[in-house]
Amino acid sequence: MPVRGEVLQEGSGYVQVDRRDGVAIVSLNHPEDRNALSLAMTRALAEAVHGVEADDTIGAVVLAATGTVFSAGGSVDDLLEPKALLSETYAGYVAILETELPTVAAVSGAALGAGMNLALACDLIVCSPSARFETRFLDVGLHPGGGHLWQLRERIGPQGAAALALFGETLEGEEAVRRQLAWRCVPEADLLETAWKLASRAAGHDRALIERTRRTLAESASVVHAADAVSLELEPQQWSMGRPEFLEALGRLRTRLGRAENTSPT
């Protein structure tokens, strides 16, 4: 899944980070065990996300994976012989979930159990026809974790969540989009480029504004009435109007409108 353009690359044996024009592509990079979420993997993922957050030139994140499997979920070895508290095994997932940067998951191949959680933690999921979203927790005698059931219910409703979590249904690429688990399904060769283009749109806004908007979007989940939604958005909108970036953008818009008027036929 090549990404065209100048790319700055770094990484560990588990996670690779590519920085391109304001977007960080964070890739699970341990295909020899199908990108399983071992303790080493989840810690490397958390470290990579925190490192990206500290970079002021980055405005959005794409979560991807190398190999033919997005993530096989929790490491069998770590489940049989735990190396840390269970809560620590979700470090990478929590880092993605809690980042204030917009996030896009680029999923090809299987995203299973806790591996599916990583995609669900992102704001947007794009996938290829080969993508396969499968809960799998109950198949190994394990209760779902990491907010899996809540995430499913939020994305595809109670019946969809039950279908996957209780009845073992699987959603593949195009059907995942029809069921609203994913946003777009594109050919494999276009997957990473599509995810990057979406992320770059968000990264094109100034970072403070996009972070504040993302935070308000999350807070709006608890709003029931339209009047409360107006109240919720009022203060951050007033904040944005007092920033020099707003006045500069308004000035550019005025200039464009002025040019449009000057070029209109008389």
C-alpha positions, 0 to 999 in steps of 0.5 A, a space after each residue: 500500500 504505497 503512499 506517494 510523496 516525501 515520507 519520513 520514516 522511523 519505527 521499532 520492531 513492532 510499530 512503524 511511523 511515517 510522517 508525510 505532509 502533516 499526517 503520521 501513518 502509524 503502522 502495526 509492523 509485526 506481520 510474523 505473528 499477524 500483528 498480534 497485540 502482545 504487551 510489546 506491541 501495545 506499548 510500542 503503539 502507545 509510545 508511537 502515538 504519544 510521540 506523534 502527539 508531541 510533534 507540532 507539525 502533525 495534524 492527523 493520524 492514520 492507523 495501518 498495518 503491514 502484512 496481510 492481517 490488520 491485527 489478529 487481536 490479543 497475543 495467545 502467549 500473553 493471554 496464557 502467561 500474562 506479563 502485566 495487568 490486563 489493563 496495561 494490555 490496552 495501552 495502545 488502544 487507549 492512546 489512540 482513543 484518547 489522542 486529540 488528533 483526528 484518526 483514520 484506520 486503514 484496514 485490510 485483512 482480518 481485524 479480530 477481537 482486540 485488533 478490531 478494537 484498534 480500528 474502532 478507536 479511530 474516528 473514521 475507518 476505511 477498508 479494502 474488500 479483504 477487510 474482515 471484522 470479527 469479534 472472536 472473544 467468545 470463541 476463546 472463552 473470553 469476555 469482550 474487553 476494551 470497550 468493545 461492546 460499547 464501541 460496536 453499539 455506538 457504531 452499528 446499534 444494539 442489534 448489530 453489536 449482538 450479531 457480531 458479539 453474541 452470534 459470531 457474525 462477520 462483516 467484510 469490507 463492503 458490507 462493513 460500509 453498508 452496516 456503517 461500521 466503516 466509512 468507505 471501502 476502496 480497492 486494496 491498492 488505493 487504501 492507504 492513499 485514501 486514508 492519507 487524503 482523508 487525514 490530510 484534510 483534517 490536518 489542513 486545519 490549524 491543530 488547536 481548532 481541530 482538537 477543540 472540534 473533535 473534543 466537542 464532537 465527543 462531548 455531544 454524544 451525551 446531548 439529548 436536546 437541540 438547545 443543549 447542543 447549541 449551548 455546548 458549541 457556543 463557548 468553543 465557537 466564541 473562542 474560535 472567533 477570538 483567534 487571529 486564525 479566524 480573522 486571517 481566514 475571513 480575510 482570505 475569504 473576503 479576498 476570494 469573494 472580491 476577486 469573484 465579483 471583479 471577474 463577473 460579467 458586467 
